[in-house]
C-alpha cells in the first residue's frame, strides 16, 4: 500500500546538495470544514524524518507536493503526479488513518528520554528538554493531551508545528504524541481557561491554560521562540538571574582578609657589610655572587675595591644562572683574549647526587641552558662542536675544556663553583637547593660565605609567614571548598626587586629571575594547599584560589612586597526553576515566574542581545563571519558570554537538528584557549576555518561538521592582558586557570557557578562529536623554579623545562571494550598528522627542538624527559603523559567518542613570527585530522522509530 512507503519517498523532502534531507516539501491543504487533530502526529513524523525544518506545512509557497482531503466512501491515500489525496469516509476514520500513517514502521519504546525540570528547558542549548549526560541519541517520550473541542483550525496548525519542531530535535521518538494511551515521560496538557499561561505542575508535567481564541497565537509564539543562546529570548530570564547570582561573590569583594607589607635591607647591603667585616681576610680572587642586573653588579666593583683594596681580582657573577653568566662574562672574553684557534669546546657540569632535594641529577647542566648556542655563536663554531657532559668525579661545579687547531686533545681552561642555600619545600619533607648570593674567596685558602638573595628572603617570608596565616584564615573549609570552589578568591602578591631581566637573542630564551619567582610563587602555592589538603582531609586541595604574582622591576636595591588576600564568600546559588510563563492575548511571551529560594520571582521576558564584541580580539574579528553559526553556551564567572562557532553546511531552514547532522556527517569538536596563556590556539581555529572555506567549502561541509570553543577561558584571558602589560614575554602560568584559580575542566558536568565549565558539556550534548581536539601550549622558553628544584614543578610527572617541539601531539585512549578501536584510530591519526607535517617548516622546527630536548634532558633522564617520536612530530600515545580525570571526553563516553587528541604548541607567550609559526603548527595538526576524517565511512541506520549509526567511528 502507498501509505507503507509514504515516508520513504525521497521526493517528499527538500535536500542539500549531497542528498541530506533538510525539509519537508509538502503543502498540507487543510480544509476549513474538518479538524483532523491527528495531523499533529503527521507533522511530528515529518519533523522526525528530516534533519532541518521550516514550519511551512500549511503555507502554500514553493512546495513540490500537496496533500488534499476529500470525503469519499472509503479511506485511502492516493497519489497522482505531485498531488497526494486522503479520501476519507468520516472525520473519525480520517483521524485514525492519519494516526496510523504517522506511525507506520515506528515500532518500539524509547529509552532514557529527555526530561523537563523547568519550563526554561523546553527549548535548550542542545535542542529540547534536559539531559545531564551527552549522548548521540535523543529520545522523546511525550503525550500532548488535549480536548479536540478546544482546538480550532489555527490552533491545530500551531500545535502541528509545535510537534514537528520537537520531533525534529530527536533521534528516537514514540508515536503517537497526541492523546497517547500508554504512559509517557512528559505530559503536555492543554486546558481551557481565561488565562494564557504555561504551568509546570511538577517535573515533566506541563499544563497550558488558555482559551480557544488565543490557543493558536500562544502555541505559535512558543513554537517559534528561539533560545537565548542564538539571540532569542527563550530562557534568557533564568539565565540572566543565574548570571546575576554568580556575580554576587564578585560584587561583595571588598577589603582583603589579609593585607601584609614586607621590606628588607636587601642582599646588596648585606654583601657590603660582609665584605667590610671580612676585608682583612680577603686576598687573591674574590668571586661575588649577587642576584642583580648587570648595571648594579658593575657599580659594585668600585665600592668593593674601596672597602677591600687587598683583593687582586673581583669577579661579580649573577647568582641566578651563575654558570651561564660566568661563561658569558668571564670565560668567553678570556678565551678570546688568548687568540687561540679553538676548534671545539666542552663544558662539564657536576652531576648532582640524589638526596632528599628536589633537583635533578642534571640540574647544573640545566642551569647553563642554552650555553651551547652562546659558545657556538661566540666562536663561530657549529653546534656539533660544542660538547656538554656530566661528571660525578669533579669537585668544581663547572669545568671548561677546549681543543685547538694546534692541539686536538682536551685541555681544561677554566673551572668554577657556585654557592647554594637550602630552602624547605612546601611539603615539609623535601628541600630545594637554589643558587644563592655570597662570596667565594680564592686566595691563600679557599672559603665561602653565603647571603640570601632578595628572592629567597621574600620567598621564605611568604612560605613561613603568609601561607600559614592564610591557612588559618581559610580553614576549616565549607563543603566543596578547595575542590569545586576556592578557599579564597585570590591572593595578589606585588613584589618590587632589582633583578636581571633580558632577552638572550637565542630562540625565545631570556634570563629573568623575577619570572622564575613568579612561577615559584604560583606553583608552590598550589602545591602548598595540595599538601595541606592531603594532611587535613586525605585529599589535596586542587582549587585554593586565584594566585596572582605581580613582579615589578625596580632600580632600588632594597626589595619590598605587598600581599593582599581576598576572601571567598561561599554562597548557595541554586538554579531558578521556571514554574510558569504568561502570554499576552496576541500570544507574545510576557512574564516568567521563577521559584528561587522559597520565593516566586516574576520577570518580564526580554531577548538576549548578542554582543558585538568579546573579550578576545581574535574572536572579535570573526563575530561577523558569514560562514559560521555562532551560539553562546554560557557565561564565565566574571560575566563574559562564551561563544561557540559552528561550521557546517547551511540548510536554509528555520530549525536544525544537530544530533541528526552528527548521524549523517562526522563531527569534530575543537576546544582552544582553555589555558589563557597558551596564546596560539584561538587564532589557529579561525585560520583552520578560513583554510577550509577558501579551499574546500561546501564540498567538505557535506561530509563534516566542525564545532569549536575558540576561547574557552575569558577570565583567564582578562588576567593575562593585565600581566602582559608589564611583562609581555613571560610564560604567565598564573593566567592558565579561571578568575579564582580553578582548573574548570575538573568540574565539568557538575552544578557550578563557573559557567566556563559548562560550555564543553553543552557542546557535547548538542553535537555528540566523533573526534575531540584539545589545543594547548607549552612554554616557549626555559621554565625554571629555583625554589622547587630548578626544574618545572614537581606536580608534573614529566619535565617541561624546555620545549621538546614546536608542536607535539598526545593521544588518549580509554580502558574499555572499545580500546582496540581507540588505539587503531589513534594510530591512524598519528600517521595522518605526521604525513601532513612532511616537508614543512614546522617539521624542521620539531626536529630542532627534539635535538635540544635530547641534548639537555632525554639522553640523561629519558623517563623525566620522554620522547615518543614520528619522523616529523613527537606524538605521545602512552597514558602516563596525559591527565586522566573523568571529565575528559573519551573517558566519559568511550562507547561513542572515537578519538580524543591534544596538541601542544610552544606558545607561552609569543608574538609576531613565533606566534605565526605556532598558529601554523596548530592549523596543520588540526587540518590533518579533518582531512583524515573526511574519508572515514559512516552508515546511518534506521530501525523502526530510531535513527543512529555505529559508534565509535572507525578511521
HUHUSUL-V192580 format. One record per backbone hydrogen bond with DSSP energy under -0.5 kcal/mol. NH is the residue of the N-H (numbers start at 0). CO is the residue of the C=O. E is the energy in kcal/mol with one decimal. If there is no record, write none. Layout:
BEGIN
NH/CO/E ; NH/CO/E
END
This chain:
BEGIN
3/0/-1.0 ; 4/0/-0.7 ; 4/1/-1.0 ; 5/1/-0.6 ; 7/4/-1.1 ; 8/4/-0.7 ; 8/5/-1.2 ; 9/7/-0.9 ; 11/8/-2.0 ; 12/9/-1.6 ; 13/22/-1.9 ; 15/19/-2.2 ; 18/15/-2.1 ; 21/13/-2.8 ; 22/13/-0.6 ; 24/11/-3.3 ; 24/22/-0.6 ; 25/23/-1.0 ; 26/64/-2.7 ; 27/25/-0.6 ; 27/56/-3.5 ; 28/26/-0.9 ; 28/66/-2.4 ; 29/27/-1.5 ; 30/28/-0.6 ; 33/30/-0.6 ; 36/34/-1.6 ; 38/35/-2.4 ; 39/36/-2.0 ; 40/37/-0.7 ; 41/37/-1.7 ; 42/38/-2.5 ; 43/39/-1.9 ; 44/40/-2.6 ; 45/41/-2.1 ; 46/42/-2.5 ; 47/43/-2.2 ; 48/44/-2.0 ; 49/45/-0.5 ; 49/46/-0.9 ; 50/20/-1.3 ; 52/654/-2.8 ; 55/53/-2.5 ; 58/55/-1.3 ; 59/57/-0.6 ; 64/24/-1.8 ; 65/81/-1.8 ; 66/26/-2.8 ; 67/83/-2.6 ; 69/85/-2.3 ; 71/87/-3.6 ; 75/73/-0.7 ; 75/86/-1.6 ; 77/84/-2.8 ; 79/82/-2.9 ; 82/79/-1.7 ; 83/65/-3.2 ; 83/81/-0.5 ; 84/77/-2.7 ; 85/67/-2.7 ; 86/75/-2.7 ; 86/84/-0.7 ; 87/69/-2.1 ; 93/89/-2.7 ; 94/90/-2.5 ; 95/91/-2.1 ; 96/92/-2.5 ; 97/93/-2.7 ; 98/94/-2.4 ; 99/95/-2.2 ; 100/96/-2.7 ; 101/97/-2.8 ; 102/98/-1.4 ; 103/100/-1.0 ; 105/102/-2.4 ; 106/104/-1.2 ; 113/138/-2.8 ; 114/129/-2.3 ; 118/577/-2.2 ; 120/117/-2.3 ; 121/118/-1.5 ; 123/121/-0.5 ; 123/126/-2.3 ; 126/123/-1.0 ; 128/120/-2.0 ; 128/121/-0.7 ; 129/114/-3.1 ; 138/111/-0.5 ; 139/171/-3.0 ; 140/138/-0.5 ; 142/185/-2.5 ; 143/176/-3.7 ; 144/142/-0.9 ; 144/187/-2.2 ; 145/143/-0.6 ; 146/189/-0.6 ; 147/145/-0.6 ; 149/146/-2.6 ; 150/147/-1.3 ; 151/149/-0.5 ; 155/151/-2.5 ; 156/152/-2.0 ; 157/153/-2.2 ; 158/154/-2.5 ; 159/155/-2.2 ; 160/156/-2.0 ; 161/157/-2.1 ; 162/158/-2.4 ; 163/159/-2.1 ; 164/160/-2.4 ; 165/161/-2.0 ; 166/162/-2.4 ; 167/163/-2.3 ; 168/164/-1.1 ; 168/165/-0.7 ; 169/166/-1.8 ; 170/137/-1.9 ; 171/137/-1.5 ; 172/944/-1.5 ; 173/139/-1.3 ; 174/172/-0.5 ; 178/143/-2.7 ; 179/176/-0.7 ; 185/140/-2.1 ; 186/203/-2.9 ; 187/142/-3.2 ; 187/185/-0.5 ; 188/186/-0.6 ; 188/205/-2.9 ; 189/144/-2.5 ; 190/207/-2.7 ; 192/209/-0.7 ; 196/194/-0.6 ; 196/208/-2.7 ; 197/580/-3.0 ; 198/196/-0.5 ; 198/206/-3.5 ; 199/578/-3.1 ; 200/198/-0.9 ; 200/204/-2.1 ; 201/204/-1.2 ; 203/115/-2.6 ; 204/201/-2.4 ; 205/186/-3.3 ; 205/203/-0.5 ; 206/198/-2.8 ; 207/188/-3.4 ; 208/196/-3.3 ; 208/206/-0.6 ; 209/190/-1.9 ; 209/207/-0.6 ; 214/210/-1.4 ; 215/211/-0.5 ; 217/213/-2.6 ; 218/214/-2.7 ; 219/215/-2.5 ; 220/216/-2.3 ; 221/217/-2.2 ; 222/218/-2.9 ; 223/219/-2.3 ; 224/220/-0.7 ; 224/221/-0.6 ; 227/233/-2.4 ; 229/226/-1.8 ; 230/227/-2.3 ; 231/226/-1.9 ; 233/225/-2.2 ; 235/232/-1.8 ; 236/232/-0.6 ; 238/234/-2.1 ; 239/235/-2.7 ; 240/236/-1.3 ; 241/237/-2.6 ; 242/238/-2.6 ; 243/239/-2.6 ; 244/240/-2.3 ; 245/241/-2.0 ; 246/242/-2.0 ; 247/244/-1.0 ; 248/245/-0.7 ; 249/246/-0.7 ; 250/246/-2.6 ; 251/247/-2.0 ; 252/249/-1.5 ; 253/251/-1.0 ; 256/564/-2.4 ; 257/564/-1.3 ; 259/562/-2.4 ; 261/560/-2.8 ; 263/558/-1.5 ; 269/265/-1.7 ; 270/266/-2.5 ; 271/267/-2.4 ; 272/268/-2.1 ; 273/269/-2.6 ; 274/270/-2.9 ; 275/271/-2.2 ; 276/272/-2.1 ; 277/273/-1.6 ; 278/274/-0.7 ; 278/275/-0.6 ; 280/277/-1.9 ; 281/277/-0.6 ; 281/278/-0.7 ; 284/441/-2.0 ; 285/312/-2.8 ; 286/284/-0.5 ; 286/439/-3.2 ; 287/285/-0.6 ; 287/314/-3.4 ; 288/286/-0.5 ; 288/437/-3.0 ; 289/287/-0.5 ; 289/316/-2.3 ; 291/289/-1.7 ; 296/292/-2.3 ; 297/293/-2.9 ; 298/294/-1.8 ; 299/295/-1.0 ; 299/296/-0.7 ; 300/296/-0.6 ; 300/297/-0.8 ; 301/297/-0.5 ; 302/298/-0.7 ; 303/299/-2.9 ; 304/300/-2.6 ; 305/301/-1.8 ; 306/302/-2.1 ; 307/303/-3.1 ; 310/307/-1.5 ; 311/283/-1.6 ; 312/283/-1.8 ; 314/285/-2.4 ; 314/312/-0.5 ; 315/313/-0.5 ; 316/287/-3.4 ; 316/314/-0.6 ; 318/289/-0.8 ; 320/318/-0.6 ; 323/366/-0.6 ; 324/320/-2.2 ; 325/321/-2.9 ; 326/322/-2.2 ; 327/323/-2.6 ; 328/324/-3.0 ; 329/325/-2.1 ; 330/325/-2.0 ; 331/326/-2.8 ; 333/329/-2.1 ; 334/330/-2.8 ; 335/331/-2.4 ; 336/332/-2.0 ; 337/333/-1.1 ; 338/334/-0.6 ; 338/335/-1.0 ; 339/334/-0.7 ; 341/339/-1.5 ; 342/402/-2.9 ; 343/402/-1.5 ; 344/384/-2.1 ; 345/400/-2.7 ; 346/386/-2.6 ; 347/345/-0.5 ; 347/398/-2.8 ; 348/346/-0.5 ; 348/388/-2.8 ; 349/396/-2.4 ; 350/390/-2.4 ; 351/360/-2.5 ; 353/351/-0.6 ; 357/430/-2.2 ; 359/788/-0.6 ; 362/359/-2.1 ; 364/361/-1.0 ; 365/361/-2.5 ; 366/362/-2.3 ; 367/364/-1.1 ; 368/364/-0.7 ; 368/365/-1.3 ; 370/367/-1.1 ; 372/369/-0.9 ; 373/369/-1.4 ; 374/370/-2.6 ; 375/371/-2.4 ; 376/372/-2.5 ; 377/373/-2.2 ; 378/374/-2.0 ; 379/375/-0.6 ; 380/375/-2.0 ; 384/381/-2.2 ; 385/382/-1.9 ; 386/344/-3.2 ; 386/384/-0.6 ; 388/346/-2.1 ; 390/348/-2.0 ; 396/415/-0.6 ; 397/415/-2.8 ; 398/347/-1.9 ; 399/413/-2.9 ; 400/345/-3.1 ; 401/410/-2.2 ; 402/343/-2.5 ; 403/406/-2.6 ; 404/340/-2.4 ; 406/403/-0.6 ; 410/401/-1.9 ; 412/399/-3.0 ; 413/399/-1.3 ; 415/397/-2.3 ; 420/433/-2.3 ; 422/431/-3.1 ; 424/429/-2.6 ; 427/424/-1.8 ; 430/355/-1.4 ; 431/422/-3.1 ; 435/418/-2.1 ; 436/450/-1.4 ; 437/288/-2.3 ; 438/448/-2.5 ; 439/286/-2.5 ; 440/446/-3.4 ; 441/284/-3.7 ; 441/439/-0.5 ; 442/440/-0.5 ; 442/444/-1.4 ; 446/440/-1.3 ; 446/444/-0.5 ; 448/438/-2.1 ; 450/436/-3.3 ; 456/452/-2.4 ; 457/453/-2.3 ; 458/454/-2.8 ; 459/455/-2.6 ; 460/456/-1.8 ; 461/457/-2.9 ; 462/458/-3.0 ; 463/459/-2.9 ; 464/460/-2.2 ; 465/460/-1.3 ; 466/461/-2.5 ; 468/464/-1.2 ; 469/465/-2.9 ; 470/466/-2.7 ; 471/467/-2.1 ; 472/468/-1.5 ; 473/469/-1.9 ; 474/470/-1.6 ; 480/477/-1.8 ; 481/484/-3.3 ; 481/542/-0.5 ; 482/479/-1.9 ; 482/484/-0.7 ; 483/479/-2.3 ; 484/479/-1.4 ; 486/542/-0.6 ; 486/543/-1.3 ; 487/543/-2.2 ; 488/565/-1.7 ; 489/565/-1.3 ; 490/545/-2.7 ; 491/563/-3.1 ; 492/490/-0.5 ; 492/547/-2.4 ; 493/491/-0.6 ; 493/561/-2.7 ; 494/492/-0.5 ; 494/549/-2.4 ; 495/559/-3.0 ; 496/494/-0.5 ; 496/551/-2.1 ; 498/496/-0.7 ; 501/510/-2.1 ; 503/508/-2.3 ; 504/508/-0.6 ; 506/504/-0.5 ; 508/505/-2.9 ; 510/501/-2.7 ; 511/509/-0.6 ; 512/499/-1.1 ; 513/499/-0.5 ; 515/511/-1.7 ; 516/512/-1.9 ; 517/513/-2.7 ; 518/514/-2.5 ; 519/515/-2.4 ; 520/516/-3.0 ; 521/517/-2.2 ; 522/518/-2.7 ; 523/519/-2.3 ; 524/520/-1.1 ; 525/521/-1.8 ; 526/522/-2.5 ; 527/523/-2.2 ; 528/524/-1.9 ; 529/525/-1.7 ; 530/526/-2.7 ; 531/527/-2.0 ; 532/528/-2.4 ; 533/529/-1.8 ; 534/530/-2.2 ; 535/531/-2.3 ; 536/532/-3.0 ; 537/532/-1.3 ; 537/533/-0.5 ; 538/532/-1.1 ; 540/528/-1.5 ; 541/481/-1.3 ; 541/539/-0.6 ; 542/481/-1.8 ; 545/488/-2.5 ; 547/490/-3.0 ; 547/545/-0.6 ; 548/546/-0.6 ; 549/492/-3.3 ; 549/547/-0.5 ; 550/548/-0.7 ; 551/494/-3.0 ; 553/496/-2.3 ; 558/556/-0.6 ; 559/495/-1.9 ; 560/261/-2.6 ; 561/493/-2.6 ; 562/259/-3.2 ; 563/491/-2.4 ; 564/257/-2.7 ; 565/489/-3.0 ; 567/486/-0.6 ; 568/566/-0.5 ; 569/567/-1.0 ; 570/568/-0.8 ; 576/594/-2.2 ; 577/575/-0.6 ; 578/576/-0.8 ; 578/592/-2.3 ; 579/592/-1.5 ; 580/197/-2.4 ; 581/590/-2.9 ; 582/195/-2.6 ; 583/587/-2.4 ; 586/583/-1.9 ; 589/581/-3.1 ; 590/581/-1.1 ; 591/602/-2.7 ; 592/579/-2.8 ; 593/591/-0.5 ; 593/600/-2.8 ; 594/576/-3.2 ; 595/593/-0.6 ; 595/598/-3.1 ; 598/595/-1.0 ; 600/593/-3.1 ; 600/598/-0.6 ; 601/599/-0.5 ; 602/591/-2.5 ; 604/589/-2.3 ; 605/603/-0.6 ; 607/231/-2.3 ; 609/607/-0.9 ; 619/615/-2.3 ; 620/616/-1.5 ; 621/617/-0.5 ; 621/618/-1.5 ; 622/618/-0.7 ; 622/619/-1.0 ; 624/621/-1.9 ; 627/624/-1.2 ; 628/645/-2.8 ; 630/628/-0.5 ; 630/643/-2.4 ; 631/228/-2.0 ; 632/630/-0.6 ; 632/641/-1.6 ; 633/641/-0.6 ; 635/639/-2.7 ; 638/635/-2.0 ; 640/638/-0.5 ; 641/633/-2.9 ; 642/640/-0.7 ; 643/630/-3.4 ; 644/707/-2.9 ; 645/628/-3.0 ; 646/705/-3.6 ; 647/645/-0.7 ; 648/700/-0.6 ; 654/52/-2.1 ; 656/50/-2.9 ; 657/655/-0.8 ; 660/656/-2.1 ; 661/657/-1.8 ; 662/659/-1.2 ; 663/659/-2.1 ; 664/660/-1.7 ; 665/702/-1.7 ; 667/704/-2.7 ; 668/770/-2.9 ; 669/667/-0.5 ; 669/706/-2.6 ; 670/668/-0.5 ; 670/772/-2.7 ; 671/708/-2.7 ; 673/774/-0.5 ; 675/673/-0.7 ; 675/734/-0.8 ; 677/674/-2.4 ; 678/676/-1.1 ; 678/906/-1.0 ; 680/677/-0.5 ; 682/678/-0.5 ; 683/679/-1.6 ; 684/680/-1.6 ; 684/681/-0.6 ; 685/681/-1.2 ; 686/682/-2.0 ; 687/683/-2.3 ; 688/684/-2.2 ; 689/685/-2.3 ; 690/686/-2.3 ; 691/687/-2.5 ; 692/688/-2.8 ; 693/689/-2.9 ; 694/690/-1.7 ; 695/691/-2.7 ; 696/691/-3.0 ; 698/695/-1.6 ; 699/695/-0.7 ; 699/696/-0.8 ; 700/696/-1.8 ; 701/697/-1.7 ; 702/699/-2.0 ; 703/699/-1.4 ; 704/665/-2.6 ; 705/646/-2.6 ; 706/667/-2.6 ; 707/644/-2.9 ; 708/669/-2.0 ; 709/707/-0.8 ; 711/671/-2.1 ; 712/672/-0.6 ; 716/712/-2.1 ; 717/713/-2.2 ; 718/714/-1.9 ; 719/715/-2.4 ; 720/716/-2.0 ; 721/717/-1.3 ; 722/718/-2.1 ; 723/719/-3.0 ; 724/720/-0.9 ; 725/722/-1.0 ; 726/722/-1.9 ; 729/726/-1.3 ; 734/731/-1.8 ; 735/732/-2.1 ; 737/741/-1.6 ; 740/737/-2.0 ; 743/741/-1.5 ; 745/742/-2.1 ; 746/743/-1.1 ; 747/744/-1.0 ; 749/746/-1.2 ; 754/752/-1.3 ; 756/753/-2.2 ; 757/754/-1.6 ; 758/754/-0.7 ; 759/755/-0.5 ; 760/756/-0.6 ; 761/757/-2.1 ; 762/758/-2.4 ; 763/759/-2.3 ; 764/760/-2.5 ; 765/761/-2.3 ; 766/762/-2.5 ; 767/762/-0.5 ; 767/763/-1.8 ; 769/666/-2.0 ; 770/666/-1.9 ; 771/898/-2.3 ; 772/668/-3.2 ; 773/900/-3.2 ; 774/670/-2.4 ; 774/772/-0.7 ; 775/902/-3.2 ; 777/904/-2.8 ; 779/907/-2.2 ; 782/800/-2.7 ; 783/781/-0.6 ; 784/789/-1.1 ; 787/784/-2.3 ; 788/785/-0.8 ; 789/784/-2.4 ; 790/788/-1.5 ; 795/792/-1.7 ; 798/863/-3.2 ; 807/903/-2.0 ; 808/873/-2.4 ; 809/901/-2.6 ; 810/875/-3.0 ; 811/899/-2.3 ; 815/813/-1.3 ; 818/815/-1.7 ; 821/817/-2.6 ; 822/818/-2.9 ; 823/819/-2.2 ; 824/820/-3.1 ; 825/821/-2.7 ; 826/822/-2.5 ; 827/823/-2.2 ; 828/824/-2.4 ; 829/825/-2.7 ; 830/826/-1.9 ; 831/827/-2.1 ; 832/828/-2.9 ; 833/829/-2.5 ; 834/830/-2.5 ; 835/831/-1.9 ; 836/832/-1.6 ; 837/833/-0.5 ; 837/834/-1.0 ; 839/836/-1.7 ; 843/839/-1.5 ; 844/840/-2.2 ; 845/841/-2.8 ; 846/842/-2.1 ; 847/843/-2.3 ; 848/844/-2.7 ; 849/845/-2.2 ; 850/846/-2.1 ; 851/847/-1.9 ; 852/848/-2.7 ; 853/849/-2.3 ; 854/850/-2.6 ; 855/851/-2.3 ; 856/852/-1.2 ; 857/852/-2.2 ; 858/853/-1.9 ; 859/856/-1.4 ; 860/856/-3.0 ; 863/860/-0.6 ; 864/860/-2.5 ; 869/872/-2.6 ; 874/867/-2.5 ; 875/808/-3.1 ; 876/874/-0.5 ; 880/877/-1.4 ; 881/878/-1.3 ; 887/884/-1.7 ; 890/887/-0.6 ; 891/887/-2.3 ; 892/888/-2.6 ; 895/892/-1.4 ; 896/892/-2.3 ; 897/769/-2.4 ; 897/895/-0.6 ; 898/769/-1.3 ; 899/811/-0.7 ; 900/771/-3.1 ; 901/809/-3.1 ; 902/773/-1.7 ; 903/807/-2.6 ; 904/775/-1.8 ; 905/805/-2.3 ; 906/777/-0.7 ; 906/904/-2.1 ; 907/777/-1.7 ; 908/906/-0.8 ; 909/906/-1.1 ; 913/910/-1.0 ; 914/910/-1.5 ; 915/911/-2.6 ; 916/912/-2.5 ; 917/913/-2.0 ; 918/914/-2.6 ; 919/915/-2.6 ; 920/916/-2.4 ; 921/917/-2.6 ; 922/918/-2.6 ; 923/919/-2.8 ; 924/920/-2.4 ; 925/921/-2.9 ; 926/922/-2.8 ; 927/923/-2.3 ; 928/924/-1.3 ; 929/925/-2.6 ; 930/926/-3.1 ; 931/927/-1.8 ; 932/928/-2.4 ; 933/929/-2.0 ; 934/930/-0.7 ; 934/931/-0.7 ; 935/932/-1.8 ; 940/947/-4.3 ; 942/940/-0.5 ; 942/945/-2.5 ; 944/106/-1.4 ; 945/942/-1.4 ; 946/170/-2.8 ; 947/940/-2.5 ; 949/938/-0.5 ; 954/952/-0.6
END
